[in-house]
C-alpha cells in the first residue's frame, strides 16, 4: 500500500540508502556529500545544491523539512511554504513528494504545487500515480484549488502519470508541461 509520511528522524538508514540510489543514477560520485545533479524532485534538494547524507546532514534535513511546512515560520528567502513527504510502499521508502502551499514566479511558470520522484529501483510499478493522488488529497486538505503540476516535455513517464490522474494540460513553457487539477479559478500569475 502506498502512503505519504512526514520525514522521520528514525529512518536514517532507509533514507540514506534511497539517496545513494538517486546519487548513483545521476552522478559519478560515491561520496556521502555531493552536489545534486537533479532527478530528486520533491526531495527539497534542488539541482546545484549540496546534498549531505551523513547522520548530521540527515538530522538537519528532517528539521528543515518540518520548518518549511510550518506556516508559523517564515519561508526561506525566495521560497514558499512546502510540506515534504516521503513515499512509502508497504513500509519501504520509495520516493519523495513536495506540496508547495503557493506559487512563486518559478513555480507558477515551471514547477507547480506538487513535485515528486520515485527511486530508480521502484519505478514502473504505479507508485508515482498513487503518490500523486495522495498529494492531490493533501492539497485539498490545505484548500489548494486548483493545483498546478508540471513535468519536463521529455518526461513521458511523468506525463502519463499526470494525465492518468486527470491533469488538464494548459500549455508548455520552456520545455515544462503545465497541468491543472481542480475546479477553482486558475491564477493568472504567482500566488505568493
Secondary structure, 3 states (H helix, E strand, C coil): CEEEEECCHHHHHHHHHHHHHHHHHHCCCCCCEEECCCCCCCCCCCCCCEEECCHHHHHHHHHHHHHHHCCCCCCCCCCCCEEEEEEEECCEEEEEEEEECCCCHHHHHHHECEEEEECHHHCCCCHHHHHHHHHHHHHHHCCCCCEEEEEECCCHHHHHHHHHCCCEEEEEECCEEEEEECCCCCCCCCCC
